[in-house]
Amino acid sequence: MSLSIYKQNISRLTKQVAELQAKASQESNKKAQLIGQIASIRQSITSNPNPKLISSKETQIAQITSKLSAIENSEANISRKLFGKRCELTRNEERLAQEIERQSKKQQNEERRLSIDRKRQNAEQLRQLKALNSELERQNKLKKLGIKDELAASSIDREIIELISQGEGHYLEFKSSVRWDIKQNSENRALEKAIVKTVAAFLNFQGGTLLIGVADDGHILGLENDYLTAKNKDRDSYELLLHDLLLTNNFGHQFISFISITFHQIESKEICRIIVKPSKETAYVKNGQASELYIRTGNSSRQLDAKEAIEYSKNRWGGVEDNNNYHEESNHS
């Protein structure tokens, strides 16, 4: 039941109670008058005990007593009605109070729910804003990398783009080429060692990814010129070049399961990704008759001296490999 109905009932019952109380008061006044009349008649009989007058006065008293009985019956009836109305009024007042409390709690719960919804909405808006800012930052990075529209071409490898946008780090390094010297604009096989050192460092450490065809600042250079340095000047012979450079000429073919070579195209420019897993034995870089051990330090590859190599091998693989030709010159790449 609504609050307005309870209030209407209470207003109606309050009025009825007031009316009954007024009637009860009127009946009480009439009763008092009749009782006064009887008392006056009895006093007159006492002061003048004339038998004829007494009979007449007794008749008057009987008539008044009859009226008095009717008034008492009316009072009893009014009292019963008044009691019923008061009880009904009390029930409605209690129910009104309960309904007010119920609606108050309902309103409080609704306000709490709305507050929670607003907080959730604000949190969702904040999340969307952060996601938007993150996307804008990512798009800015892509723009700096020279990638115009990531979603426009199906050939774009989003995973590679995401890697490039992160920049070089502990587990990621960029190399412009394997053999092509950008500064000299010609082939330079001395550059090969940088590739070998990076892969060796990943093997000896915790693995990582080398992207070839990407400048240090993340710009996509591609492999077009680097392909020209391979035997058949194409991707297949370039992959064979990498295979021979890393496995045949340096680490050995037992490391083949730890090195994965794939190619990806970004806006018509191909790059090479070399995924390196942590090796189960030391991967040495050959330097003439000597060998060198490299590990990752930050975003670079560092050569260990003989003492460091022994300690590192002991901790990393639980032992030291016998290599009397270990070259101690320390070098960073």
C-alpha positions as CSV (number, residue, x, y, z in Angstrom):
1,M,0.0,0.0,0.0
2,S,1.3,3.5,-0.9
3,L,2.1,6.2,1.6
4,S,-0.7,8.4,0.3
5,I,-3.3,5.7,1.1
6,Y,-2.0,5.2,4.7
7,K,-2.0,9.0,5.2
8,Q,-5.6,9.2,3.9
9,N,-6.7,6.4,6.2
10,I,-5.0,8.1,9.2
11,S,-6.6,11.4,8.4
12,R,-10.0,9.7,8.1
13,L,-9.6,7.7,11.3
14,T,-8.3,10.7,13.2
15,K,-11.4,12.7,12.2
16,Q,-13.7,9.8,13.2
17,V,-11.9,9.4,16.6
18,A,-12.4,13.1,17.2
19,E,-16.1,12.9,16.3
20,L,-16.6,9.9,18.7
21,Q,-14.7,11.7,21.4
22,A,-17.0,14.7,21.0
23,K,-20.1,12.4,21.2
24,A,-18.7,10.7,24.2
25,S,-18.2,14.1,25.8
26,Q,-21.8,15.1,25.0
27,E,-23.2,11.9,26.4
28,S,-21.1,12.4,29.5
29,N,-22.5,15.9,29.9
30,K,-26.1,14.6,29.5
31,K,-25.4,11.9,32.0
32,A,-24.1,14.4,34.5
33,Q,-27.1,16.6,34.1
34,L,-29.5,13.6,34.6
35,I,-27.6,12.5,37.7
36,G,-27.8,16.1,38.9
37,Q,-31.6,16.1,38.3
38,I,-32.0,12.8,40.3
39,A,-30.0,14.2,43.1
40,S,-32.1,17.4,43.2
41,I,-35.4,15.4,43.2
42,R,-34.2,13.2,46.1
43,Q,-33.2,16.3,48.0
44,S,-36.6,17.8,47.5
45,I,-38.2,14.6,48.7
46,T,-36.1,14.7,51.8
47,S,-37.0,18.3,52.6
48,N,-40.7,17.7,51.9
49,P,-41.7,14.1,52.6
50,N,-45.3,14.5,51.4
51,P,-46.6,11.1,50.2
52,K,-48.4,12.5,47.2
53,L,-45.3,14.5,46.2
54,I,-43.0,11.5,46.9
55,S,-45.0,9.3,44.4
56,S,-44.7,12.0,41.8
57,K,-41.0,12.5,42.4
58,E,-40.4,8.8,42.2
59,T,-42.0,8.7,38.8
60,Q,-39.7,11.5,37.7
61,I,-36.7,9.6,39.0
62,A,-37.8,6.5,37.2
63,Q,-38.1,8.4,33.9
64,I,-34.8,10.1,34.4
65,T,-33.1,6.7,35.3
66,S,-34.5,5.2,32.1
67,K,-32.9,8.1,30.1
68,L,-29.7,7.6,32.1
69,S,-29.6,3.9,31.1
70,A,-30.0,4.8,27.5
71,I,-27.2,7.3,27.7
72,E,-24.9,4.7,29.4
73,N,-25.7,2.2,26.6
74,S,-24.8,5.0,24.1
75,E,-21.6,5.7,26.0
76,A,-20.7,2.0,25.9
77,N,-21.4,1.8,22.2
78,I,-19.3,5.0,21.6
79,S,-16.5,3.6,23.7
80,R,-16.4,0.3,21.7
81,K,-16.4,2.3,18.4
82,L,-13.7,4.7,19.8
83,F,-11.5,1.7,20.9
84,G,-11.9,0.1,17.4
85,K,-11.1,3.3,15.6
86,R,-8.1,4.0,17.8
87,C,-6.7,0.5,17.2
88,E,-7.2,0.9,13.5
89,L,-5.6,4.3,13.7
90,T,-2.6,2.9,15.6
91,R,-2.2,0.1,13.0
92,N,-2.2,2.5,10.2
93,E,0.3,4.8,11.9
94,E,2.6,1.7,12.5
95,R,2.2,0.6,8.9
96,L,2.8,4.1,7.7
97,A,6.0,4.2,9.8
98,Q,7.1,0.8,8.5
99,E,6.3,1.8,4.9
100,I,8.3,5.0,5.4
101,E,11.2,3.0,6.7
102,R,10.9,0.4,3.9
103,Q,10.8,3.1,1.3
104,S,13.7,4.9,3.0
105,K,15.8,1.8,2.9
106,K,14.8,1.1,-0.6
107,Q,15.8,4.7,-1.6
108,Q,19.1,4.2,0.3
109,N,19.8,0.9,-1.5
110,E,18.9,2.5,-4.8
111,E,21.2,5.4,-4.0
112,R,24.0,2.9,-3.1
113,R,23.3,1.0,-6.3
114,L,23.4,4.2,-8.4
115,S,26.6,5.2,-6.6
116,I,28.1,1.8,-7.4
117,D,26.9,2.1,-11.0
118,R,28.4,5.5,-11.2
119,K,31.7,4.2,-9.8
120,R,31.6,1.3,-12.3
121,Q,30.7,3.7,-15.1
122,N,33.5,6.0,-14.1
123,A,35.9,3.1,-13.8
124,E,34.8,1.9,-17.3
125,Q,35.2,5.4,-18.7
126,L,38.6,5.6,-17.1
127,R,39.5,2.2,-18.5
128,Q,38.3,3.2,-22.0
129,L,40.3,6.5,-21.6
130,K,43.4,4.6,-20.7
131,A,42.8,2.2,-23.6
132,L,42.4,5.2,-25.9
133,N,45.5,6.9,-24.6
134,S,47.4,3.6,-25.0
135,E,46.1,3.2,-28.5
136,L,47.1,6.8,-29.3
137,E,50.6,6.2,-27.9
138,R,50.8,3.0,-30.0
139,Q,49.6,4.7,-33.1
140,N,52.2,7.5,-32.5
141,K,54.9,4.8,-32.2
142,L,53.7,3.2,-35.4
143,K,53.8,6.6,-37.1
144,K,57.3,7.2,-35.9
145,L,58.3,3.8,-37.2
146,G,56.9,4.8,-40.6
147,I,53.9,2.5,-40.5
148,K,51.0,4.4,-41.8
149,D,48.0,2.2,-41.2
150,E,48.3,-1.1,-39.4
151,L,44.7,-2.3,-40.1
152,A,44.7,-1.4,-43.8
153,A,46.9,-4.3,-45.0
154,S,46.4,-7.9,-44.2
155,S,50.1,-8.6,-44.7
156,I,51.1,-6.8,-41.6
157,D,52.2,-9.0,-38.7
158,R,50.7,-7.2,-35.7
159,E,52.9,-9.2,-33.3
160,I,56.0,-7.9,-35.0
161,I,54.7,-4.3,-35.0
162,E,54.0,-4.6,-31.3
163,L,57.5,-5.9,-30.7
164,I,59.0,-3.0,-32.6
165,S,56.9,-0.4,-30.8
166,Q,58.3,-1.7,-27.4
167,G,61.8,-0.8,-28.4
168,E,65.0,-2.7,-27.6
169,G,65.4,-4.3,-24.3
170,H,66.6,-7.3,-22.3
171,Y,64.9,-9.8,-24.6
172,L,64.7,-7.8,-27.8
173,E,67.3,-6.3,-30.2
174,F,67.2,-4.7,-33.6
175,K,69.9,-5.0,-36.3
176,S,69.8,-3.0,-39.6
177,S,71.4,-5.9,-41.6
178,V,73.6,-8.9,-41.6
179,R,76.1,-7.8,-44.3
180,W,74.9,-4.6,-45.9
181,D,76.7,-1.5,-44.5
182,I,74.2,1.3,-44.6
183,K,76.8,4.0,-44.0
184,Q,79.2,2.7,-46.7
185,N,76.3,1.6,-48.9
186,S,78.0,-1.6,-49.7
187,E,78.6,-5.2,-48.4
188,N,80.5,-5.5,-45.2
189,R,80.9,-9.0,-43.8
190,A,82.4,-7.7,-40.6
191,L,78.8,-6.9,-39.5
192,E,78.0,-10.6,-39.3
193,K,79.7,-10.9,-35.9
194,A,77.2,-8.5,-34.3
195,I,74.4,-10.9,-35.4
196,V,76.3,-13.9,-34.0
197,K,77.1,-12.2,-30.7
198,T,73.5,-11.2,-30.2
199,V,72.1,-14.7,-30.9
200,A,74.8,-16.3,-28.7
201,A,74.0,-13.9,-25.8
202,F,70.3,-14.9,-26.1
203,L,71.2,-18.6,-26.1
204,N,73.4,-18.3,-23.1
205,F,71.0,-16.1,-21.2
206,Q,67.2,-16.5,-21.1
207,G,66.4,-16.4,-24.8
208,G,65.1,-13.4,-26.8
209,T,64.2,-12.1,-30.2
210,L,66.5,-10.5,-32.9
211,L,64.8,-8.4,-35.6
212,I,66.9,-7.8,-38.7
213,G,66.0,-5.0,-41.1
214,V,65.0,-2.7,-38.2
215,A,67.1,0.4,-37.2
216,D,68.0,0.9,-33.5
217,D,65.3,3.6,-33.2
218,G,62.7,1.2,-34.6
219,H,62.4,2.4,-38.1
220,I,61.7,-0.3,-40.7
221,L,64.6,-0.5,-43.1
222,G,63.8,-3.8,-44.8
223,L,66.1,-6.4,-46.2
224,E,66.2,-5.5,-49.9
225,N,69.9,-4.5,-49.9
226,D,70.8,-7.3,-47.5
227,Y,69.3,-9.9,-49.8
228,L,71.8,-8.7,-52.5
229,T,74.6,-10.0,-50.3
230,A,73.2,-13.6,-50.3
231,K,74.2,-16.2,-53.0
232,N,71.0,-16.0,-55.0
233,K,70.0,-12.5,-53.8
234,D,66.7,-13.7,-52.5
235,R,65.0,-14.7,-49.2
236,D,65.7,-18.4,-49.4
237,S,69.5,-18.0,-49.9
238,Y,69.4,-15.3,-47.2
239,E,67.9,-17.7,-44.8
240,L,70.5,-20.3,-45.7
241,L,73.2,-17.6,-45.1
242,L,71.9,-17.1,-41.6
243,H,71.7,-20.9,-41.0
244,D,75.4,-21.3,-42.1
245,L,76.5,-18.2,-40.2
246,L,74.9,-19.2,-36.9
247,L,75.0,-23.0,-36.9
248,T,77.6,-24.3,-39.4
249,N,80.3,-21.6,-38.8
250,N,79.7,-21.0,-35.0
251,F,77.5,-22.8,-32.6
252,G,77.0,-26.1,-34.2
253,H,73.9,-27.9,-35.5
254,Q,73.0,-29.2,-32.0
255,F,71.5,-25.7,-31.5
256,I,69.1,-25.9,-34.4
257,S,66.1,-26.6,-32.1
258,F,66.8,-23.4,-30.1
259,I,66.8,-21.0,-33.1
260,S,63.8,-20.2,-35.3
261,I,64.0,-17.9,-38.4
262,T,60.9,-16.4,-39.9
263,F,60.2,-13.5,-42.3
264,H,57.5,-10.8,-42.1
265,Q,56.3,-8.0,-44.3
266,I,55.5,-4.5,-43.0
267,E,54.3,-2.0,-45.7
268,S,56.1,-3.8,-48.5
269,K,59.3,-4.1,-46.5
270,E,60.5,-7.5,-45.3
271,I,62.2,-8.0,-42.0
272,C,63.6,-11.2,-40.4
273,R,62.8,-12.4,-36.9
274,I,65.1,-14.8,-35.1
275,I,63.5,-16.3,-32.0
276,V,66.1,-17.7,-29.6
277,K,65.4,-20.1,-26.8
278,P,67.7,-20.6,-23.8
279,S,70.2,-23.3,-24.6
280,K,71.1,-26.3,-22.6
281,E,74.8,-25.8,-23.1
282,T,77.2,-23.0,-23.7
283,A,77.1,-21.3,-27.2
284,Y,80.5,-19.9,-28.1
285,V,81.3,-17.3,-30.8
286,K,84.3,-18.3,-32.8
287,N,87.1,-15.7,-33.1
288,G,89.8,-17.4,-35.1
289,Q,91.2,-20.2,-33.0
290,A,89.6,-18.8,-29.9
291,S,86.0,-18.8,-28.6
292,E,84.1,-16.1,-26.8
293,L,81.1,-16.3,-24.4
294,Y,78.4,-13.6,-24.5
295,I,75.4,-12.9,-22.3
296,R,72.7,-10.2,-22.3
297,T,73.2,-7.2,-20.1
298,G,70.3,-4.8,-20.4
299,N,69.7,-4.2,-24.1
300,S,73.2,-5.2,-25.1
301,S,75.4,-8.3,-25.5
302,R,78.5,-8.5,-23.2
303,Q,81.5,-10.7,-23.6
304,L,82.6,-12.4,-20.3
305,D,86.3,-12.7,-19.5
306,A,87.7,-16.1,-18.6
307,K,87.0,-15.9,-14.8
308,E,83.5,-14.6,-15.4
309,A,82.8,-17.3,-18.0
310,I,83.8,-20.1,-15.6
311,E,81.6,-18.7,-12.8
312,Y,78.7,-18.1,-15.2
313,S,78.9,-21.5,-16.7
314,K,79.0,-23.1,-13.3
315,N,75.9,-21.2,-12.2
316,R,74.0,-21.5,-15.5
317,W,74.7,-25.0,-16.5
318,G,76.1,-26.5,-13.3
319,G,79.6,-27.0,-14.7
320,V,82.4,-25.6,-16.9
321,E,83.1,-26.8,-20.4
322,D,86.8,-27.4,-21.2
323,N,87.8,-24.7,-23.7
324,N,91.5,-23.8,-23.6
325,N,91.1,-21.4,-26.5
326,Y,88.7,-19.1,-24.7
327,H,89.5,-15.5,-25.7
328,E,89.5,-13.2,-22.7
329,E,89.1,-9.8,-24.4
330,S,85.9,-8.1,-23.0
331,N,83.6,-6.6,-25.5
332,H,80.1,-5.1,-25.6
333,S,77.7,-5.0,-28.5
